[in-house]
Structures are given as C-alpha cells and as structure tokens.
Amino acid sequence: MWRRLRTNHAFKVAAGTTFASYFKLVAHTTRFVIEPPDIFETIDERMPVIITFWHGQHFLTPFAMKPHHKAKVLISRHADAEINAIAAEKLGVGTIRGSGATSRNDFHRKGAVSATYEMLDTLEQGINVAMTADVPKIARRAGMGVVTIARYSGRPIIPLAMATRNRITLKSWDRASLNLPFGRGAAVVGEPIFVPREADEATMKAARDLVQARLEAVTARAEALAAGAGSV
C-alpha cells in the first residue's frame, strides 16, 4: 500500500501540507531560547550563508529564520523525500533536489553535480543555502559536501542545532527527533567556518573536522538548554 501512496501526488501534497502545519504548531507553542541572543544581527552581516545541521534534527530549522531571510534547502531526489520538499515549500523555503553520494556512480545518479551548481548559483544570488552535514546514511558524521560548497562559494558555514524538551527519538538511521509541542526549546548557532578557495586536501579535512566538532557542540548545548540545564 505504501508503494502506491508514495507515488500518489495528491497524497504527497496532503502529507507535506500536514507536516508543515504540524511543525508550525510545534514552533508556535514552544518557548525557544536562542544562543547567542544577538545571532540575527551577526548572521545578517554575513549573508548569504550555508546553514548546516544534522539529518533528522532539521524539522524546525525553517523557523530559525526571520521573515526577510531567503533560503533554499537541499533535499534528496528520492521519492520518499518528496513529502519533505512539499513541506519545506509550504513553510516558505525553496528546494534544491539532489543529495550527496558515497561512490562515483552515485555522484551523478543522485543529482549531486546539478545540485552543487544550483547551490553555488543560489548563494551567488544572495540566497542562503541549508543542507545536512552528514555522510549519506551515516548519522552525525560530517562529510565533505558542505565544506566543498563553502570552498567554491566563499561563503561561511553556520552550524545550527534546534531541540525541544518534548520529543520522540525515532528508530531511524539518523535517530530523527519528532519534536512535540507545548514545551521548552532551544536554537543554538556555532561560530562560522570559512574554507579558503585554495584549500588543499589537508585543509578540507580540517574544515570537515571543525564542522563535526561545532555541530556536536551546538547540538549538546541545544539539548541541554531545551532540558532546562545550563544558564539561560
């Protein structure tokens, strides 16, 4: 039955619209702490930026933006991701279809080449780009994708984590969080990461490791703040 539903356009539109409405409810009924508190002034000075986060922790990220912020998010071409793309569009976020790859053949089959050019063009137009940092199908291990986009665009990477105290951790490969309404939440942004155009292999790996470290740090901080721990 799911195979039939996943190819039904009307079902995908209905599901995407429902998800968007649900996460609006979560965002509007959650008491968010933002750290650092002046982050919007800092971000505005550096736009456009590359916003990165862990896969499965991204459902509330559209609400981290102000109304005047424009952004597009990278979403897989996989049929199951179509619902996510519809939900993102309903929340005012544009989409770029494609994904990362773990082999040379996948690089073309999954649309990584066209997606890379579209992300670079989007940034050139002054529009922010949002993308997960993970290696495909390996949760919370940063890959080279976001670092590559930063290198060729010259734009900074902004690590972001959002968490809610009320949430369910799903038994999926990415340990996705289903955020629940009516509670405490936190949005934490890390220091920007710049990758020089002339970066060699060692510099690229160091930048990837820095993305890994800063995402781990902001994720831990967001979860602590959402739980009510730490200074607020």
N, C-alpha and C positions, 0 to 999 in steps of 0.2 A: 504493500500500500504506500509506503514511504517513497518508493521509487516513482510511483505515479504522481504523488503530491509534489515531489521536488522539481518536477518538470512542468508543473501547472502554474502558469503565470499569475492567474488570479489568486491562487493560494499563497504564492511568494509575496505578492503585493500586500495581501491581508496580514500575513505573518510579520513582514517588515514593518508595516504600519503599527501593528500591535506592540512589537518590541520597542519601537520609537516612543509610543505613548507610555509604555510601562517605565522606561528609563527617564522620561520626563517626570513621571510621578516620583520616582526614587530621588532624582536630583532636587526637586522642589520641596520634598518633605525631609531632606537630610540637612542637618546643621553642620556645614562644612567649615573646617579650619584650613586656612591657606598659608603655606610656608614656602618662601618668605612672604610676608604680607605685602611687600612692595613689588611683587613679581611682575605685575602687569605693566608698570612703568618701565621696568628693566627690559621686558620682552618687546614692548613697543619700539624701543630704541634699536633693537637688533633685527627686526623683521625684514624679510621673511626668514623663518627658522625651520629646522627639521625637528619635529617633536617625536620622540621615541618612547616606547613603553613596552612592557612585557605582553605577549599574546595571552589572551584570556583575562587580562586586567584592564581592558580598554573600553569597556561598555559605557563608562561615564565620561570619557575624555572629551566628547563634544561640548560638555558643559564647563570645561576648563577655559573656554574661550569667551571673550567679550563679543557683543553683537557686531562690532566693526571688524573683527578678525575674520579673514577669509582663509579657508583651508581645504585641502583635499587629502583623503586618506587612501593608502594603498590597500586594496582588498583582492584576495585571490580570485582567479578566474573559475575556480571550482564551482560546480552547480550549487552546492550547499552554501556557498558564500554569497549567493545572490540575495538572500534574505538580509544578510548584514549590509550589503550595498544599498538596498532599498531603505533600510532603517537609517543608515547614515545620511542619505539624501533627504529623508523626511526631517532629520534633525539639522538640516542646513549645511551639511558637509559634502563637498564634492567627492567623487571617487575616481581612482586610477586603478584599472583592473590589471592584475599581474601578481607575481609573487617571486620569492627567492627560489633558489634551486640548490640541490646538493650534488648535481652532476652536470657535465657539459650539455648532454642531450636535454635535460630538464630546463636548462637556461633559456632555450628557445621555445620549447613546448609550453612552458608555463607563462610565457609572455614577459620574461624578465628584461629582455632587451628593450622592447617597446615601452614597458613601464618605467625603466630607468630614464629613457629620453623624455618621457612625459613628465616625470618628477622634476628633472632638471629644467624643462621648459616652464613648468608651473612656478618654480622658485624664481626663474628669470622674470616672470610676470609679476613678481611681488606677492605671490600667494604662498602661504605656509603649506608644508607637507607633513603629514603624520604617518608613521609606519612603525610596526613592531620591530624589535631588535633581535628577536630570537632566530637562531638557525632553524630552518623549516623542520617541524615535527620534533624539535628538541627544546623542551621548555626551559626558559630562563638561562640560555647560553647565547650570549651575543654573537652575531655573525658579522660578516664584512659588509653587508648590504648598506646599512645606514652610514657606515664610515666612507664607503665609496661615493655615495651621494654627496656627503659633506665635502669630500676632496674635490670633486669636479664642479660643484656649485659654489664653493667658497662660503657657504652658509653654515652657521653654528648648529650643532646638535643640542637639543634641550631635553634632558632626561625628565620624565614625568611619571608620577605614581599617584593613583587615586584609590582610596579604600573606604569601606564603610564598616562600622562595627557589626551591623546586621547583614550577614551574608552567608551564602552556602557555597562551599567549595565543591565543585563538580568533579566526578571521576573521569576527567578527560585528560588527554596527553599534556595539555597546557595548564592543568589544575585551575581551570577558569573559575572566577568568582561571580556568582549570581548575586548581585547587590540587591538588598531588600530595603524598603522604605522605612521612614519614621525612626531615625536614629542619628548617631554622630558619624561624621565622615571627615576625610582629610584629603587635600590635594597638595603634594609636595613636589617642588621643582628643583633640580640639581643645577650646579654650575655648568655653563655652556662648554661644549667641547669643539674646538676648531681643528680641522685637518688641513695641513698645507697642500697646495696643488702639487708640489714636487715631492710629496711623501713617498719614501721607498717602502719596501715590504716590512721592514722592522718598525717603521713609524706607523704604518697602517695597523699592524698587530698591537702596538702600544695603544693606539687610539681605540681599537676594539676592546682591549682590556680595561681602558678607562670608562668606556660606555658600560661594560659589565659591572664595574665597581660602583659607579654612580647610580645605576639603576637598582642595584642591590641595596644601596644606602637609602635612596628615596623611598623604595618600597617598604623597607623596615620602618622607616620614620613615619610614613603614612599609616601603616598598620598600627603602630604604637599610638599615634595621635587619635586615630579612629576609636581605639580601645579606651582612650581616656588617660593613657600613660604619657609621661613627659610633660614639659611645660607647654602651655597653650596660650 
